[in-house]
């Protein structure tokens, strides 16, 4: 039976921990020919830098070959080919499909059609499970645990698929506390808050965080995503609402790490980059090892 990763909830807590173990193993020894003789299709219907390149690096370091496209304009989608037909065709050519798509639910639909495993590299504002697993690997590397952490999520919590997936995954561990910092129009959707309430997990909502930043173990900054707004005036109102500056970190916990799925725009000042609590560039590097682990796990290579 093929194994897909479409939502972070497709994996169990034990599988999260297994991915952490494998990612550590790949970080120590990244070049392993586990995909020798295999072909992976990289289908990016939406622009990407880190996700696409880290997946392609992961595949290359595992000895696999890559087919696909980084721009839908270079695919038959421009001729009107349906997603159904594209996936049906590509699954005849490849042993694994990695797909990013602007429509929520597109990855699940692709998995239902495909005869080979599908990894969701982001579907609209819905989920980004491989990002979540590299985020978790970054957290466990820097904190030594996934339990008892106070996690601040800042910025676009309405459309931010990375925070949606991370919330669901971290809610499987012991005693997390979530602090949601967002303007009113970008608050965490009710469904995710209900998920926490059902599990008895504490969360708090704020519009500012300078007075409580000293409580954070992880600050997860997000970009306000212009491409998710139908009204440019609404975007202009909130685009620079939170800017993390180095001076704000003066009285924070020594173990604090700042994460960001990148790309950043203005939400983290460049003066933060030299602070030892800034971890977002290391986090991006961890994406290669986490994605090697995900590929190895879903294809039963280890």
N, C-alpha and C positions, 0 to 999 in steps of 0.2 A: 504493500500500500504506500503510495507516494505521500511525502510530507511537505506541506506548504507552510510558509510563514507570511500570513496576510495581516492578522491582528496580533498584538503582543499576547493576547489571551489564548492564542493557538498553542503556546508553550506553557508548561507547568512550572511551578517554582523550582522543582528539581532540574528541569531543563535550563532554566535561567542560570542556576549554579553550575551546571555542566558547561554551558557556554563560557562562563567566567574562567573555569579551569582550562578549557581548550584555548581561550584567548591568551591566557598567560603562557601556555605551552608554545603557541605560535609566536608570541613576542620574543620568547627565548630562542626559537628556531623557526624563522618565518619561511624559509625555502624548503618546501616538502612537495614532492611530485605526486600528490594524491589525486590530482585531476589530469594526470597524463593520459592522453588519448580521448579526453572529454571536451565537449564544446559547450560554452555558456553563452546564451543570448542576452545581450544588454539592450533593453528597449526603453528609451527615455523619451516619452511623449511630452515632457516638461523639462525645462533647463535644470542642470545640476552641475556642480563642480566637484565638491567633496565626496558626495555619495557615489557618483558615477566613477570618479577616478580611484577612490579607495576600493570599490568593488573590483574594478579592472586590475588594480594592483594586487588585490587578494587572489584573484583568479590566476594572474600571471605567476605569482609566487608559489601557487599550488600546481603549476605546470599545465594549466588548462589553456584552451584557445577561446577567443572572444569574437562573436559576430554581433551585428545589431546596428543601432543608430543612436546618436546623441541629439538628433533634431527630427521631429516628426515630418518636417518639410522634405526630408530626404527619404521618406518612406512612402509606401503606396496609400497611406492615409490621405495624402493630398489628391489622390485619384478617386477618393470616396470609399476605399476599402474599409470594411467594418472591423472593429476590434476583435470580434468573433473570428473572422477569417484570418486576420493577422496572427492571432495566437494559435489557431488550428494549424496554420502553415508552419510557423516558427517551431512549434513543438515537434514537428517532424524532423527538424534540422539539429536541434540542440538537446543536451542532457539536463539542462536547468535554464530557467528564465528568470532574469532580474528585471523588474518593471517599475517605472514611475509614470504616473498618469494624473492629469489635473482633476479627474472626476472621482468623487467619493464612491467607493464600491467597485471601481474598475478592476482592482487587483483580485478581489474575491470572484468576480465574474470570470476573469482570465484563468484563475485556478480551477474553476469548474469545467472549463473547456480544455485546458491543457492536459496532455498525457504525461508531462514531466513536471517536477516540482516548480512552484512559482514563489519567488521572494518579493515581497512588497517593498519597494524603495520609496514609498510615499504615494498616497492616493488622496489628492485634494487636501481638505482640512481634517481628514479622518484619522489616519494612523501612519506611523513611521517606525515600525517595530525594530528594524535593524539599527536605527539611530538610538533607540531606547537601550538596546543591549550594549552598544558601545558606551552610552552614558552610564549604565550600571557598572560596566567594567572600569570606567574612569572613577566612579564613586568608590568602588571597593578598593581600587588601587590607592586612592588618596585617604580614605577613611578607615580602611582595614575591616569594614563591615558594611552590611546593607540594613542593619537594624538600628532602631532608636535614633533616627536622624531627623533634624528639623530642616525641611526643604522649602526654600523660598522660590516660587515661580513668578516671574516678573514680565509684564508686557502684554503681548497678544495671547491671551489664554482662551479666547473664543475660537480662533482659526488655527492656533498653533498645534499642529498634529503631534509634534515632538512631546509637548507637555501632556497631551491626552494619553499617549502610550506610556510615558514614564510614570504618571500617576497610577495607572492600572497595575503596572509591574511592581512598583515600590509598595503598593498596598498589600502585597502578599507577604511582606516582611514584618518583623516585630516593631510595634509601637512607633510608626512614623508620625510626624506632625507636618501638615502642609500649611504654608502661608501663601495665599494668592494675592498678588499685587497687580491690579489692572484698573484702567478707567472703566466706568460703568458699562460702556458699549462693548468692551472686550473681556468681560468677566468669564470665568470658567463656566462652560455650559452646565445646566442643571443636572443632566444625566450623570456626569462625572462626580458631582457633589453628592448625588443620591447614592452612587456606588460606595463612596466613603462612609456615608451615614449608615448604610446597611451593614458595613463591616465594623462599625463603631470606631472609626478613625477620626481623629480631631483635625479640623481645618478652620482657618480664619481668613477673612477677606478684608483687604485694605485698599485704599487708593494711594497711600504713601507708605514708604518703608524706612525712611531715614532714622526714625526713632526706635525701630525694633530690629535693625540690621545686626545688632550685636548678638542676637539669639540664633543666627543662621549657621548651619553646618555646610549647606550647599545653597548657593544662589544661582538659579537657572534663568539666565536672561534670554529673552526672545526678541526677535525683530518684529516690529509692526509691519505686516505684510501688505504692501500696496496692492499686490495682484489679487487679494481676496476682497477688496472693497469695490462695490459697484458705484459708490458716490465719492468722487475725489475730495469733496469738501470735508466729509467725515474723516477721511484719511489724514488730511492736513491738520485737523483738530488734535489728533492723538499721536502723530508720527514721532514727536520728540518728547513725549510725556515723561519718560523715565530715562535718565542718563546716569549711569554708574560712573562715579569719578573716584580717583585714588584717595582723595581726602576723606571720603565716606567710609573707608576701610580701616581707619585708625584704631577704633576700639572693638574690632571684630574678633571672633574666636581664632586662636592660632591654627586650628585645623580647617578653617573655612577654605573652600575652593569655589571659584567662579566658573560656571560652565555656560556654554552658548553653542547651539547647533551650527551657527555661522550660515550664511554670511552676516556680518554685523553691518549696520549703517551708522547710526549715531548713538546707539543705546549703551555702548561701553566706550568711555573716553580712552584714547590711546595712551594716556598716562597710567592706566591700570596695567598695561601690558608688562611692565617691568616688575610689578608686584608679585611676590612669590605665591600669592593666593590666586593669581590668574592661571587658569588651567585650560582654556579653550583651544589653544593650538596643540597642546599635548592630547587633549580629548579627540581632536580631529585625527591625529596620528594613530590613536587607539582604534580608529575605525577600521583600519586594515586588518588588525589582529582579530577584532570581534567578528568581522565579516568572513574571515578565513574560518573561524570557529563555527559560524552559522552555516556556511556551505558544507563543511565537513560533517556537521551534525545532521543536516537535512538530507544529505546524500549518503548517510551511513558509511562515511569514509574512515571514521574513527570510532 
